[in-house]
Amino acid sequence: MPSAAPTESSTERWNVHSLPRADGKTFLVTGGNAGIGYFVAEQLAGTGATVVLGSRDPGRADAAVASIRSLVPGARVRHIRLDLADLPSLEASSEALGLDRLDAVVHNAGVKFDQPPRRETGDGHEAMFGINHLGHFALTHWLAPLLAAAPEGRVITTGSFAAMSERLDLDDLESTRDYEPERTYGRSKLAQMLFGFELDRRLKAAGSTVRSVVTHPGGALDSLTPSRPPLHVRTPGERLRGLPAGILVQGKDAAAWPAVRAVLDPSITGGELWTPRHFALRGTPHRRPVRGHLADAEVAAHLWSASRDLTGVEPRFGPV
């Protein structure tokens, strides 16, 4: 069952521009070198925590680290090589953290392909399902001891609006029969969200102090996103052209807010869905009920078993 909602007073007290301190904590953000993940990392770095960017591109990761350090005085930020398309490499990536505990991981990295043909990872998995879901599923397995060693470790899984209209085909999770890029992407994000909720059920059953939270960032446009050269440069013309869209959507800096709150807010107890407040598209973070196919525990359990079989590993935080 979903946990009780935070009180309205706790919701109103949260200020996206004045985050609580997190000195001494360490957070890992997958895909933290670009897009929404970059802003998650930048904002978390401002709390005094150590932030590790997981990236398969060392050059872009170096640029992201330099940008954060230029904007956040004294930022404790670094990066490790992380390739979610290469499942056998994830154990070494976890070891490269060099930590005895990890306070939170934000599963943010992902890919989306707009055109055929169907692509596969080096491990032979359909690329969007393999990177967006299976890679994070396997990474959680390797991070489990570090998360369990933290007083209240957190796993934050990034979903998408694209998942809301999709359903999983449990007999064809990797779209071998009916590959269509938009549908396959939506299903990969739905798999991520179902994983986050199923992980919460298993954590609670095991009596673990680790919490699993699902977020989605809403609508985010580059034209509404502040420049972070050389990672992203917004021209004055792009900003003006994007202003009308700001009625409905927002920049990637604001789209980072649900994940940042899921990492930091002490009132969050796991099994929750956090989205932007206004139509789940823009605004400050807001807790939403977990309903419909997102709450289907039977499908989520089948997905978990299939993911275990496909990756050869399984996140465990204690006896279930």
C-alpha positions as CSV (number, residue, x, y, z in Angstrom):
1,M,0.0,0.0,0.0
2,P,1.2,3.6,-0.7
3,S,2.5,5.3,2.4
4,A,0.6,8.1,4.0
5,A,1.0,11.5,2.3
6,P,3.0,14.2,3.9
7,T,1.0,16.8,5.8
8,E,0.1,20.0,3.9
9,S,2.3,21.9,6.3
10,S,5.3,19.8,5.5
11,T,4.5,20.2,1.8
12,E,4.3,24.0,2.1
13,R,7.5,24.2,4.1
14,W,9.5,22.7,1.3
15,N,11.4,25.3,-0.6
16,V,13.1,24.3,-3.9
17,H,15.4,27.3,-3.6
18,S,16.5,26.7,0.0
19,L,17.3,23.0,0.3
20,P,18.2,21.3,3.6
21,R,21.9,20.6,4.2
22,A,23.2,17.2,3.5
23,D,26.8,17.5,4.7
24,G,28.6,14.1,5.0
25,K,26.2,12.3,2.6
26,T,27.0,10.9,-0.8
27,F,24.7,10.7,-3.7
28,L,25.1,9.1,-7.1
29,V,23.3,10.5,-10.2
30,T,23.3,8.3,-13.3
31,G,23.5,10.4,-16.4
32,G,24.4,13.4,-14.2
33,N,26.6,14.9,-17.0
34,A,23.7,16.4,-19.0
35,G,20.0,17.4,-19.1
36,I,17.8,17.0,-16.1
37,G,20.4,14.8,-14.4
38,Y,23.0,17.6,-14.5
39,F,20.6,19.9,-12.7
40,V,19.8,17.2,-10.1
41,A,23.6,16.9,-9.5
42,E,24.1,20.7,-9.4
43,Q,21.3,21.3,-6.9
44,L,22.4,18.4,-4.6
45,A,25.9,19.7,-4.7
46,G,24.7,22.9,-3.2
47,T,23.6,21.0,0.0
48,G,27.2,20.2,1.0
49,A,26.9,16.5,0.0
50,T,29.4,14.7,-2.1
51,V,27.8,14.1,-5.6
52,V,29.1,11.5,-8.0
53,L,28.1,11.7,-11.6
54,G,27.7,8.3,-13.4
55,S,28.6,8.8,-17.1
56,R,29.9,6.8,-20.0
57,D,31.4,9.9,-21.6
58,P,34.5,11.1,-19.5
59,G,34.8,14.4,-21.5
60,R,31.2,15.4,-20.9
61,A,31.5,14.3,-17.3
62,D,34.6,16.5,-16.8
63,A,32.7,19.5,-18.3
64,A,29.7,18.9,-16.0
65,V,32.0,18.7,-12.9
66,A,33.7,21.9,-13.9
67,S,30.4,23.7,-14.4
68,I,29.1,22.6,-11.0
69,R,32.3,23.7,-9.3
70,S,32.1,27.1,-11.0
71,L,28.6,27.7,-9.8
72,V,28.7,26.0,-6.3
73,P,31.6,27.2,-4.2
74,G,33.3,24.3,-2.5
75,A,31.3,21.7,-4.4
76,R,32.3,18.1,-3.7
77,V,31.6,16.5,-7.0
78,R,33.4,13.9,-9.1
79,H,32.5,11.2,-11.7
80,I,32.8,7.5,-12.4
81,R,32.5,5.6,-15.7
82,L,29.1,4.1,-15.9
83,D,27.7,2.3,-18.9
84,L,24.2,1.0,-18.3
85,A,24.3,-0.8,-21.7
86,D,27.2,-3.0,-20.5
87,L,25.7,-5.1,-17.7
88,P,29.0,-6.9,-16.8
89,S,30.7,-3.6,-16.2
90,L,28.4,-2.4,-13.5
91,E,30.1,-4.3,-10.7
92,A,33.3,-2.5,-11.4
93,S,31.5,0.8,-11.6
94,S,30.1,0.3,-8.2
95,E,33.5,-0.6,-6.8
96,A,34.9,2.5,-8.4
97,L,32.8,4.6,-6.1
98,G,35.3,3.7,-3.4
99,L,32.6,4.0,-0.7
100,D,31.5,2.1,2.4
101,R,28.0,3.6,2.2
102,L,25.8,5.4,-0.3
103,D,23.0,7.6,0.9
104,A,21.0,7.8,-2.4
105,V,21.2,6.8,-6.1
106,V,19.1,8.7,-8.6
107,H,18.3,6.5,-11.6
108,N,18.1,9.3,-14.1
109,A,20.1,8.2,-17.2
110,G,18.2,7.0,-20.2
111,V,17.9,6.9,-24.0
112,K,15.1,7.6,-26.4
113,F,15.2,6.7,-30.1
114,D,12.7,8.4,-32.4
115,Q,13.2,6.3,-35.5
116,P,13.6,2.6,-36.4
117,P,15.5,0.4,-36.7
118,R,15.4,-1.6,-33.4
119,R,18.7,-1.3,-31.7
120,E,20.4,-3.6,-29.2
121,T,23.0,-3.2,-26.4
122,G,26.2,-5.2,-26.5
123,D,24.5,-7.7,-24.2
124,G,21.8,-8.3,-26.9
125,H,18.9,-6.5,-25.1
126,E,16.6,-4.0,-26.9
127,A,18.5,-0.7,-26.2
128,M,15.8,1.4,-24.5
129,F,14.5,-1.4,-22.3
130,G,18.1,-2.6,-21.7
131,I,19.5,0.8,-20.7
132,N,16.6,2.5,-19.1
133,H,15.4,-0.4,-17.1
134,L,17.7,-3.5,-17.0
135,G,20.8,-1.4,-16.5
136,H,19.3,0.3,-13.5
137,F,17.9,-2.9,-12.1
138,A,21.3,-4.5,-12.3
139,L,23.1,-1.4,-10.9
140,T,20.7,-1.5,-7.9
141,H,21.9,-5.0,-7.2
142,W,25.5,-3.9,-7.0
143,L,24.8,-0.8,-5.0
144,A,22.5,-2.6,-2.4
145,P,25.2,-3.2,0.2
146,L,26.3,0.5,0.1
147,L,22.7,1.7,0.3
148,A,21.9,-0.7,3.2
149,A,24.9,0.6,5.1
150,A,23.5,4.2,5.1
151,P,21.1,5.2,7.9
152,E,18.3,5.7,5.4
153,G,19.5,4.9,1.9
154,R,17.3,5.9,-1.0
155,V,16.7,4.6,-4.5
156,I,15.1,7.3,-6.7
157,T,13.8,6.0,-10.0
158,T,12.9,8.5,-12.8
159,G,9.7,7.7,-14.7
160,S,8.0,9.6,-17.5
161,F,4.6,10.8,-18.7
162,A,5.2,8.5,-21.6
163,A,4.6,5.5,-19.3
164,M,1.1,6.5,-18.4
165,S,-0.6,5.4,-21.6
166,E,1.4,2.2,-22.1
167,R,1.1,-1.4,-20.8
168,L,3.8,-4.0,-20.6
169,D,3.7,-7.1,-22.9
170,L,5.1,-9.6,-20.4
171,D,5.6,-12.1,-23.3
172,D,7.6,-9.6,-25.3
173,L,9.3,-7.1,-22.9
174,E,12.0,-6.4,-25.5
175,S,9.7,-5.5,-28.4
176,T,10.9,-8.2,-30.7
177,R,7.5,-8.5,-32.4
178,D,6.0,-5.0,-32.5
179,Y,8.9,-2.5,-32.2
180,E,7.8,1.1,-32.5
181,P,10.1,3.6,-30.9
182,E,7.6,5.8,-29.0
183,R,5.8,2.8,-27.6
184,T,9.0,0.9,-26.7
185,Y,10.3,4.0,-24.9
186,G,7.1,4.4,-23.0
187,R,7.2,0.8,-22.0
188,S,10.8,1.1,-20.8
189,K,9.9,4.0,-18.6
190,L,6.8,2.1,-17.3
191,A,9.1,-0.8,-16.4
192,Q,11.3,1.6,-14.5
193,M,8.4,2.9,-12.5
194,L,7.0,-0.5,-11.8
195,F,10.5,-1.6,-10.6
196,G,10.6,1.4,-8.2
197,F,7.2,0.5,-6.6
198,E,8.0,-3.3,-6.5
199,L,11.4,-2.5,-4.9
200,D,9.6,-0.5,-2.2
201,R,7.3,-3.5,-1.5
202,R,10.3,-5.8,-1.2
203,L,12.3,-3.3,1.0
204,K,9.3,-3.1,3.4
205,A,8.9,-6.8,3.5
206,A,12.6,-7.2,4.3
207,G,12.4,-4.6,7.1
208,S,15.0,-2.5,5.3
209,T,15.7,1.1,6.1
210,V,16.3,1.8,2.4
211,R,13.5,3.7,0.7
212,S,12.4,3.5,-2.9
213,V,10.7,6.5,-4.5
214,V,9.5,7.1,-8.0
215,T,9.5,10.5,-9.7
216,H,8.8,12.0,-13.0
217,P,10.0,15.4,-14.2
218,G,7.1,16.7,-16.1
219,G,7.6,18.6,-19.4
220,A,11.0,20.1,-19.8
221,L,12.3,22.2,-22.8
222,D,15.9,23.3,-23.6
223,S,14.5,26.8,-24.5
224,L,13.3,27.3,-20.9
225,T,16.5,25.9,-19.4
226,P,19.3,28.3,-18.2
227,S,22.6,28.0,-20.0
228,R,25.4,25.9,-18.6
229,P,28.1,26.3,-21.2
230,P,29.6,24.2,-22.8
231,L,26.9,21.6,-21.8
232,H,24.0,23.7,-22.9
233,V,23.8,27.2,-24.3
234,R,20.5,29.0,-24.7
235,T,20.4,32.0,-27.0
236,P,18.2,35.0,-26.3
237,G,16.1,34.1,-29.3
238,E,15.5,30.6,-28.1
239,R,14.5,31.9,-24.7
240,L,11.9,34.3,-26.2
241,R,10.5,31.7,-28.5
242,G,10.1,29.3,-25.5
243,L,8.4,31.7,-23.2
244,P,4.8,30.9,-24.3
245,A,5.4,27.2,-23.6
246,G,6.3,28.1,-20.0
247,I,2.6,28.2,-19.3
248,L,2.5,24.4,-19.6
249,V,6.0,23.2,-19.1
250,Q,9.3,24.3,-17.6
251,G,13.1,24.1,-17.9
252,K,15.3,21.2,-17.0
253,D,16.4,23.0,-13.9
254,A,12.9,22.9,-12.5
255,A,12.3,19.4,-13.9
256,A,15.0,18.3,-11.5
257,W,13.0,19.3,-8.4
258,P,11.0,16.1,-7.8
259,A,14.1,13.9,-7.8
260,V,16.0,16.4,-5.5
261,R,13.1,16.4,-3.1
262,A,12.9,12.6,-3.2
263,V,16.6,12.5,-2.2
264,L,16.4,15.1,0.6
265,D,13.0,15.3,2.2
266,P,12.9,13.5,5.6
267,S,9.1,13.1,5.4
268,I,9.3,10.8,2.5
269,T,8.8,7.1,3.5
270,G,9.0,5.2,0.2
271,G,6.6,3.9,-2.3
272,E,5.6,7.4,-3.4
273,L,5.2,9.1,-6.7
274,W,6.5,12.7,-6.9
275,T,5.7,14.9,-9.9
276,P,5.4,18.6,-10.7
277,R,2.4,20.2,-9.1
278,H,0.5,21.5,-12.1
279,F,-1.0,18.7,-14.2
280,A,2.2,16.8,-13.4
281,L,3.9,19.0,-16.1
282,R,5.3,22.0,-14.3
283,G,5.7,23.5,-10.8
284,T,7.1,22.5,-7.5
285,P,7.2,18.8,-6.4
286,H,3.9,17.3,-5.4
287,R,3.0,13.8,-4.2
288,R,0.5,12.0,-6.4
289,P,-1.5,8.8,-5.7
290,V,-0.2,5.6,-7.2
291,R,-3.1,4.3,-9.2
292,G,-4.2,2.1,-12.1
293,H,-1.5,0.1,-13.9
294,L,1.2,1.8,-11.9
295,A,-0.2,0.0,-8.8
296,D,-0.4,-3.4,-10.4
297,A,1.7,-5.5,-8.1
298,E,1.2,-8.7,-10.1
299,V,2.6,-7.2,-13.3
300,A,5.4,-5.7,-11.3
301,A,6.3,-9.0,-9.7
302,H,6.4,-10.7,-13.1
303,L,8.6,-7.9,-14.4
304,W,10.9,-8.3,-11.5
305,S,11.3,-12.1,-12.2
306,A,11.9,-11.5,-15.9
307,S,14.5,-8.8,-15.1
308,R,16.3,-11.1,-12.8
309,D,16.4,-13.8,-15.5
310,L,17.6,-11.3,-18.2
311,T,20.3,-9.7,-16.1
312,G,21.4,-12.7,-13.9
313,V,21.3,-10.6,-10.8
314,E,18.7,-9.4,-8.3
315,P,18.6,-6.4,-5.9
316,R,18.5,-7.8,-2.3
317,F,18.4,-5.8,0.9
318,G,17.7,-8.7,3.3
319,P,15.6,-11.8,3.4
320,V,12.2,-11.4,1.6
